[in-house]
Amino acid sequence: MANSDKIINDIDSFMEINRENLIKLCSELVSAKSFNPPGDTLETTSVLENFFSASGISCEIIGKKKNKPNLISRGKGINKGLHLLFNGHMDTIGIGDESLWTVPIFSLTKKSGRLYGIGMGNMKGAVAAMAMAYKFLIEYKSWPGELTFTAVADETIFGSDGAEYLLESNKNFQADAVICGEGPGNMDLAVAEKGVLWIRFESEAPPGQGMLSTTAGSANTRLTKFIADLDKLNGKKSEKPLVLKQLIANSNNRGLCISVNTGIIKGGNFISQLSTKSYAEVDIRIPPGIKIKDLLETIDQMVKKHTGISYTIIKGWDANWTDPESKICKFVRKAAKSFRDIEPDLVVRLPASDVSRWRKMGIPGICYGPQPLLASGVDDYVIEQDLVDCAKVYALASLNFLNSYESQNN
């Protein structure tokens, strides 16, 4: 048997033997509440710390805030080489309407090949798979370079207490490549992700009684008319950059289209009074090929056509991507084919991820994980086999990436 075949067999055997241990880790992570806000990751950090310490793997806790720790583990290879970093987040989105859940929220449920529970798709399942892959690699030992495992806080609200804090506080987190477990859905491989633009739009109008209202006479009406106009940007398609020519237009072309969501809209004091002030907070996701500055020019022209509208930018950054021809992308695709018989499609990830922080620094990073849908929520789940396969893919892709240093230097 060729050495590469033996490695594949070793990984496959290890993950199958540890399948129930992986599921147990998922169960413990689901039970550890960490929805954001408030974003407390103390319980999830403890679960991972216990998992690693049981195998003699050391960890460190780095945190900007006491209730939002980030768990880090560092592994050194047999000699110098490349530095690969695993990234995942421990916080989850809120539970939403609890009455809509058909399974227990904070305990793992196995049903029809699926594993249900809060955060399983986004992204405690992937964190568990990466932890198991990391455990295999530390015990396997036969690789050069350095491997860093990061499980961070504060990702779901694009906060500053997780990956952003790590990168600002320590240059050792600037690796040669990053594998992030944020799946783009359908076991595809995301080498790009949309940019983010959060805007607060405000409207003003003169005071008056409701029975004296005229067309667009209230702040609420002015704002809603503007928002209806802004909503027409949904579906506007970009021309993908040449370097991303291999990408498919995933999810009914949404990977290459603008999306506009009015998450909050409020205004007025009483039903029979004209509203004098109102506001809306809007989440716009911008595909590769369209820049924020160009979109803002369009929005400025729209604002000019409406009375009493102004805006301020809450936060934003452009779309970013990694060259599909990069080593880390190729190794993940090949590893996926080894265990799933087909290379994953290359796509744009619709939600944002922490890997964008590394890409902005010129560090290649990809997103691959067991999240089956585009976004988690009620009855959040992963497919069990996808979960196990991801652990295998992370392990094999990492070995091939780290060992590529020796092959290129021989």
C-alpha positions in Angstrom: 0.0 0.0 0.0 1.3 3.4 -0.9 2.2 5.8 1.9 -0.6 8.1 1.0 -3.1 5.3 1.0 -1.9 4.2 4.4 -2.4 7.8 5.8 -5.9 7.9 4.3 -6.7 4.5 5.9 -5.2 5.6 9.2 -7.4 8.7 9.3 -10.5 6.8 8.2 -10.0 4.2 10.9 -9.3 6.7 13.6 -12.4 8.8 12.9 -14.7 5.7 12.6 -13.3 4.4 15.9 -13.9 7.8 17.5 -17.3 8.4 15.9 -19.2 8.1 19.2 -16.6 10.2 21.0 -17.1 12.9 18.3 -20.9 12.8 18.8 -20.4 12.9 22.6 -18.3 16.1 22.2 -21.0 17.6 20.0 -23.6 16.8 22.7 -21.5 18.5 25.4 -21.0 21.6 23.2 -24.8 21.8 22.5 -25.5 21.7 26.2 -23.1 24.5 26.9 -25.1 27.7 26.3 -23.3 30.3 24.3 -25.8 32.3 22.2 -24.8 35.8 21.2 -25.8 38.2 22.6 -24.7 38.0 25.3 -21.9 35.7 23.9 -20.7 34.0 27.0 -18.3 31.2 26.0 -17.1 30.0 29.4 -19.1 26.7 29.3 -18.0 25.9 25.7 -14.4 26.7 26.5 -14.5 24.3 29.5 -15.9 21.5 27.3 -13.1 21.8 24.8 -10.5 22.2 27.4 -11.6 19.0 29.1 -11.7 17.2 25.7 -8.1 18.1 25.0 -6.7 17.6 28.5 -8.1 14.0 28.5 -5.7 13.3 25.7 -2.8 15.2 27.3 -3.1 18.1 24.9 -2.4 21.5 26.4 -4.5 24.6 25.8 -4.4 28.2 26.8 -7.2 30.7 27.3 -6.9 34.2 25.8 -9.6 36.7 26.3 -10.3 40.4 26.1 -13.3 39.8 28.4 -13.7 37.3 31.2 -17.0 36.0 29.9 -15.8 35.6 26.3 -12.7 33.5 26.5 -11.0 32.1 23.3 -9.4 28.6 23.5 -6.1 28.1 21.8 -3.9 25.0 21.4 -0.6 24.9 19.5 1.1 21.9 18.1 4.7 21.7 16.9 5.9 19.4 14.2 9.0 17.3 13.9 11.0 20.1 12.3 10.4 23.6 10.8 7.8 24.1 8.1 4.5 25.8 7.4 2.0 27.1 9.9 -1.6 26.0 9.5 -4.4 27.4 11.6 -7.8 25.8 12.4 -10.6 28.4 13.1 -14.1 27.9 14.5 -16.4 29.9 16.7 -18.1 28.8 19.9 -20.9 31.4 20.1 -24.2 30.7 18.4 -27.1 32.8 17.2 -30.2 33.0 19.4 -32.8 30.2 19.6 -35.5 32.3 17.9 -39.1 31.3 18.5 -38.7 28.5 21.0 -42.2 27.2 20.3 -41.2 26.3 16.7 -38.5 23.8 17.8 -39.5 20.2 17.4 -36.5 18.8 19.3 -34.8 19.8 22.6 -32.8 22.9 22.1 -29.9 22.3 24.5 -29.5 18.6 24.2 -28.3 16.6 21.2 -31.0 14.6 19.3 -30.1 11.8 16.9 -32.8 11.3 14.3 -32.8 10.0 10.7 -29.0 10.4 10.3 -29.1 13.9 11.7 -27.7 15.4 14.9 -30.0 18.2 16.2 -29.3 20.9 18.7 -28.6 24.6 19.1 -25.5 25.6 17.2 -24.9 22.2 15.5 -24.9 23.8 12.1 -23.4 27.1 13.1 -21.0 25.9 14.1 -20.5 23.6 17.1 -20.5 20.5 14.8 -17.6 21.9 12.8 -15.7 22.9 16.0 -16.0 19.3 17.3 -14.9 17.9 14.0 -11.8 20.2 13.9 -11.0 19.3 17.5 -11.1 15.6 16.6 -8.9 16.2 13.6 -6.5 18.2 15.7 -6.3 15.4 18.2 -5.5 13.0 15.5 -2.7 15.2 14.1 -1.2 15.8 17.5 -1.1 12.1 18.2 0.1 11.3 14.6 3.1 13.6 15.0 4.7 12.8 11.7 4.5 16.3 10.1 6.7 19.4 9.9 5.8 22.9 10.9 3.1 24.2 13.3 -0.6 23.6 13.8 -2.8 26.0 15.8 -6.4 25.3 16.9 -8.5 28.3 17.7 -12.1 28.2 19.0 -13.2 31.8 19.4 -15.9 34.0 20.8 -18.0 36.8 19.4 -18.2 35.8 15.8 -21.9 35.8 15.2 -22.2 39.5 15.8 -18.9 40.4 14.1 -17.6 41.4 17.5 -14.1 42.4 18.6 -13.6 39.9 21.4 -12.8 36.8 19.3 -10.6 36.4 16.3 -10.1 40.2 15.9 -8.6 40.3 19.4 -6.3 37.4 18.8 -4.9 38.9 15.6 -4.4 42.3 17.2 -2.7 40.9 20.3 -0.3 38.3 18.9 1.4 37.9 15.5 1.7 34.2 16.1 -1.9 33.9 14.7 -0.7 35.0 11.3 -0.4 31.6 9.8 0.5 30.4 6.2 -3.1 29.3 5.7 -6.4 28.9 7.5 -9.0 26.2 7.4 -12.3 27.5 8.9 -15.2 25.1 9.7 -17.9 27.6 8.6 -19.6 25.5 5.9 -21.2 27.3 2.9 -23.9 24.6 2.8 -24.3 21.4 0.8 -20.7 20.4 1.6 -19.4 22.9 -0.9 -16.0 24.7 -0.5 -16.1 28.4 0.0 -13.0 30.3 -1.3 -14.8 33.6 -1.2 -17.5 35.3 0.8 -19.6 38.4 0.5 -18.8 41.7 1.9 -20.9 43.2 4.7 -22.4 46.7 4.9 -24.6 47.6 7.9 -26.3 50.9 7.6 -28.7 52.9 9.9 -31.1 55.0 7.9 -33.0 57.8 9.6 -36.0 59.8 8.6 -37.4 63.1 9.9 -40.7 64.9 9.3 -42.6 67.9 10.8 -45.0 67.2 13.8 -48.7 67.0 13.3 -51.9 65.2 13.9 -52.5 62.0 12.0 -55.8 63.2 10.5 -53.9 65.9 8.7 -51.5 63.5 7.0 -50.5 63.9 3.4 -48.5 61.7 1.1 -45.1 61.0 2.6 -46.0 63.4 5.4 -44.6 61.3 8.3 -41.2 60.0 9.1 -42.5 56.5 9.0 -43.9 56.8 5.6 -40.9 58.5 4.2 -38.7 55.8 5.6 -40.8 52.9 4.3 -41.0 54.4 0.9 -37.2 54.7 0.8 -36.7 51.1 2.2 -39.1 49.8 -0.5 -36.8 51.5 -3.1 -33.7 50.1 -1.4 -35.2 46.7 -1.4 -35.0 46.7 -5.2 -31.2 46.2 -4.9 -31.9 42.6 -3.9 -30.7 40.3 -6.7 -28.5 42.8 -8.4 -25.8 40.6 -9.9 -22.1 41.1 -10.1 -19.5 40.1 -12.6 -17.2 37.7 -10.7 -13.5 38.6 -10.8 -11.4 36.6 -13.3 -9.5 34.8 -10.5 -12.8 33.3 -9.4 -13.8 32.0 -12.8 -14.0 28.4 -11.4 -16.8 29.4 -9.0 -20.3 28.1 -9.6 -23.2 30.5 -9.0 -24.4 28.7 -5.9 -27.8 28.9 -4.2 -29.9 30.1 -7.2 -27.2 32.6 -8.1 -27.3 34.3 -4.7 -23.6 33.9 -4.2 -23.0 36.6 -6.9 -26.0 38.8 -6.0 -26.5 41.7 -3.6 -28.9 40.9 -0.7 -30.7 43.6 1.4 -32.4 42.8 4.7 -34.1 45.4 6.8 -33.5 43.8 10.2 -35.0 46.6 12.4 -37.5 49.4 11.6 -38.9 51.6 14.3 -40.6 55.0 14.6 -43.5 57.0 16.0 -45.0 57.6 19.4 -48.8 57.2 19.0 -51.2 55.9 16.4 -52.9 59.2 15.7 -49.8 61.4 15.6 -47.5 61.9 12.7 -44.1 60.3 13.4 -41.3 62.9 13.4 -38.4 60.5 13.6 -37.9 56.9 12.6 -35.0 54.6 11.7 -34.1 51.3 10.1 -31.0 49.2 10.4 -30.2 47.3 7.2 -27.9 44.5 6.5 -26.5 44.4 3.0 -24.3 41.6 1.7 -22.1 42.4 -1.3 -20.7 39.8 -3.7 -17.2 39.7 -5.2 -17.1 42.1 -8.1 -19.0 45.0 -6.4 -17.2 47.4 -4.0 -18.8 49.2 -1.1 -17.8 52.6 -2.5 -19.7 51.8 -5.7 -22.8 50.7 -3.8 -22.7 53.8 -1.6 -22.7 56.0 -4.7 -25.9 54.2 -5.7 -27.4 54.7 -2.3 -26.5 58.3 -2.2 -28.4 58.8 -5.5 -31.4 57.1 -4.0 -31.3 59.2 -0.8 -31.4 62.4 -2.9 -34.7 61.2 -4.4 -36.4 60.9 -1.0 -37.3 63.7 1.5 -35.9 63.6 5.0 -33.6 60.6 4.7 -30.0 60.4 6.0 -27.8 57.5 7.0 -24.7 56.4 8.9 -22.6 53.4 8.4 -22.5 51.0 11.3 -19.8 48.7 9.9 -18.7 47.3 6.6 -16.0 45.6 4.5 -15.6 44.4 1.0 -16.0 40.9 -0.3 -12.7 38.9 -0.1 -11.5 35.6 -1.5 -8.6 33.1 -1.8 -7.2 32.0 -5.1 -8.8 28.6 -6.0 -5.3 27.6 -7.2 -3.9 28.1 -3.7 -2.3 25.0 -2.0 -4.8 25.0 0.9 -7.8 25.0 -1.5 -6.4 22.2 -3.6 -5.5 20.1 -0.6 -9.0 20.4 0.9 -10.7 19.5 -2.4 -8.4 16.5 -2.9 -9.0 15.4 0.7 -12.8 15.7 0.3 -12.6 13.5 -2.9 -10.6 10.9 -1.0 -13.4 10.4 1.5 -16.5 11.5 -0.4 -15.6 10.4 -4.0 -16.2 13.9 -5.5 -14.5 17.2 -5.2 -16.7 19.9 -3.7 -17.9 22.8 -5.8 -16.2 26.1 -5.3 -18.7 28.8 -4.1 -19.1 32.2 -2.5 -20.2 31.8 1.1 -23.2 34.0 1.7 -22.8 34.8 5.4 -19.6 36.3 6.7 -16.9 34.4 8.7 -13.8 35.1 10.7 -11.6 33.7 8.0 -12.2 37.0 6.2 -9.9 38.6 8.8 -7.0 36.5 7.7 -7.7 37.0 4.0 -7.5 40.8 4.6 -3.9 40.2 5.8 -3.0 38.3 2.6 -3.3 34.9 4.3 -5.2 32.2 2.2 -8.2 30.8 3.9 -11.1 28.5 3.0 -14.5 27.6 4.6 -15.5 23.9 4.6 -17.8 22.4 7.1 -20.9 20.2 7.9 -23.5 22.9 8.0 -26.1 21.5 5.5 -28.0 24.7 5.0 -27.1 28.3 4.3 -28.0 29.5 7.8 -28.8 27.8 11.1 -31.8 28.5 13.2 -34.8 26.5 14.5 -34.1 22.8 14.6 -30.5 23.4 13.8 -28.7 20.2 12.7 -25.8 18.5 10.8 -25.9 15.3 9.0 -23.8 12.8 11.1 -21.8 11.4 8.1 -21.0 14.9 7.0 -19.7 15.6 10.4 -17.4 12.6 10.5 -16.3 13.2 6.9 -15.3 16.7 7.7 -13.0 15.5 10.6 -11.4 13.2 8.1 -11.0 15.9 5.5 -9.5 18.4 7.9 -6.9 15.8 9.0 -5.8 14.7 5.6 -5.8 18.2 4.0 -3.7 19.4 7.0 -1.1 16.6 6.6 -0.8 17.2 2.9 -0.4 20.9 3.4 2.2 20.7 6.1 4.2 18.0 4.3 4.2 20.1 1.2 6.9 22.2 2.8 9.4 19.3 2.8 8.5 18.3 -0.7 9.1 21.8 -2.0 12.4 22.1 -0.1 13.9 18.8 -1.1 
